[in-house]
Amino acid sequence: MTSAWQITRHSRWAICALVFLALLWTSPAWACRINRPFDPAYANEADAVFIGHLSDYEVVEVRRPGLSVPLTYSRFRFEPTQVLSGDASGSLTITWSNSTYAQPAEMPDGLYLVALHLPSAEPPVVLAGEWFEPDHAIVSQQPCSQALLFPVDSEDAARVRESLD
């Protein structure tokens, strides 16, 4: 026989679960709930893919009215040494809004492989993040996936190079 206490206890659990789900469902999507697997072939959508020297990495905070938490993106310099796809030359300023993960506080100077969208090109339909500085290139990144920015000797960089062949 079911007592009134058991029905009430189950009802409380059900109400708590519903409230939790409602809060979860209506909360802002600051991060991806499910990460998309890294697809090196996405580099083919970029305007340029190259290996070069990264320097002057910094995280920039942007405060917007109505937002209690500042938005962040990173800005850095890149000197291409080997162009794998597209056209890139000279010293470039690149931004990275990294909507999927937080910006690393620091990135050591060194050689990296990067895929990017140039400011003169049309932004891709599927691009994670925001183009904070429209006059600078932006790192190519699908929503909920890794950015196409890797140390040159990494396995992921090798996979991107293979996808371009």
C-alpha positions in Angstrom: 0.0 0.0 0.0 1.3 3.5 -0.9 1.3 6.0 1.8 0.7 9.8 1.4 4.3 10.3 2.5 5.7 8.2 -0.4 3.6 10.1 -3.0 4.7 13.4 -1.5 8.4 12.4 -1.4 8.2 11.2 -5.1 6.4 14.4 -6.0 9.1 16.5 -4.4 11.8 14.7 -6.4 9.8 15.2 -9.6 9.4 18.9 -8.9 13.1 19.3 -8.1 14.0 17.5 -11.3 11.7 19.6 -13.4 13.0 22.9 -11.9 16.6 21.7 -12.5 15.9 20.9 -16.1 14.0 24.2 -16.6 17.0 26.1 -15.3 19.4 24.1 -17.4 17.3 24.6 -20.5 16.9 28.3 -20.1 20.4 29.1 -19.1 22.6 31.0 -21.6 24.8 28.8 -23.8 28.2 30.0 -22.7 29.8 26.8 -23.7 28.9 23.8 -25.8 27.1 21.0 -24.1 28.6 18.4 -26.5 31.9 19.0 -28.2 32.1 18.2 -31.9 35.0 16.0 -33.0 38.0 17.8 -34.5 37.7 17.7 -38.3 41.0 18.6 -40.0 39.3 18.9 -43.4 37.6 22.1 -42.1 40.9 23.7 -42.9 39.9 23.6 -46.6 37.2 26.2 -45.7 39.8 28.6 -44.5 41.1 31.5 -46.6 44.7 30.6 -45.7 46.6 27.9 -43.9 50.2 28.3 -43.1 53.0 27.6 -40.7 54.6 30.6 -39.0 56.0 32.2 -35.9 53.4 33.3 -33.3 54.3 36.2 -31.0 52.9 39.0 -28.8 49.9 36.9 -27.6 47.5 38.7 -25.3 44.0 38.2 -24.0 41.7 41.2 -24.5 38.5 41.9 -22.4 35.5 43.6 -23.9 32.7 45.0 -21.7 29.3 45.3 -23.3 26.2 47.0 -21.8 23.8 44.5 -20.3 26.5 41.8 -19.8 27.8 41.2 -16.3 30.7 39.1 -17.5 33.3 40.6 -20.0 33.8 38.9 -23.3 37.3 37.8 -24.1 39.3 37.1 -27.2 43.0 36.9 -27.9 45.1 38.9 -30.3 48.6 37.9 -31.5 51.1 38.5 -34.3 52.0 35.9 -36.9 54.9 35.8 -39.4 54.1 33.1 -42.1 57.1 31.0 -43.0 55.4 28.4 -45.2 52.0 28.9 -46.9 50.1 25.6 -47.3 46.9 27.0 -48.8 45.7 30.4 -49.8 47.7 33.6 -49.7 49.4 35.0 -46.6 52.5 37.1 -46.4 54.1 39.6 -44.2 53.3 40.2 -40.5 49.6 39.5 -39.7 47.6 40.4 -36.6 45.2 37.6 -35.8 42.3 37.5 -33.4 40.7 34.4 -31.8 37.4 34.5 -29.9 37.4 30.8 -29.1 33.8 30.5 -28.3 34.0 26.8 -27.5 36.7 27.0 -24.8 38.3 29.8 -22.7 41.3 31.6 -24.1 44.6 30.2 -22.8 46.1 32.9 -20.5 49.4 32.5 -22.3 50.7 30.9 -25.5 54.4 30.5 -25.9 56.1 32.2 -28.9 57.0 29.6 -31.5 56.1 27.8 -34.7 52.4 27.0 -35.2 50.1 25.8 -38.0 47.1 28.1 -38.3 44.1 28.2 -40.6 42.3 31.6 -40.7 39.7 33.8 -42.4 41.1 37.0 -43.8 39.3 40.3 -43.2 38.9 41.0 -46.9 37.0 37.7 -47.4 33.3 37.0 -46.6 33.1 35.4 -43.2 32.1 31.8 -43.4 28.5 30.8 -42.6 29.7 28.4 -39.9 32.2 30.2 -37.7 32.6 29.8 -34.0 33.0 33.1 -32.1 32.7 36.7 -33.0 34.8 38.8 -35.3 35.9 41.4 -32.7 38.3 43.3 -34.9 37.0 43.2 -38.5 40.3 44.6 -39.9 42.3 41.6 -38.7 42.2 37.9 -39.6 40.4 35.4 -37.3 41.4 31.9 -36.5 39.2 29.3 -38.2 37.1 27.3 -35.7 33.9 25.3 -36.2 31.3 25.7 -33.4 31.9 23.3 -30.5 35.3 22.1 -31.9 39.0 22.9 -31.6 40.4 26.0 -33.3 42.7 25.3 -36.2 45.8 26.6 -34.3 48.4 23.9 -33.4 52.1 23.7 -32.5 53.7 22.8 -35.8 55.0 19.4 -34.6 51.7 18.2 -33.2 49.7 15.3 -34.4 46.7 17.6 -35.1 48.9 19.9 -37.3 50.0 16.8 -39.3 46.3 15.8 -39.7 45.5 19.2 -41.1 48.5 19.1 -43.5 47.3 15.6 -44.7 43.7 17.0 -45.3 45.1 19.7 -47.6 46.9 17.2 -49.9 
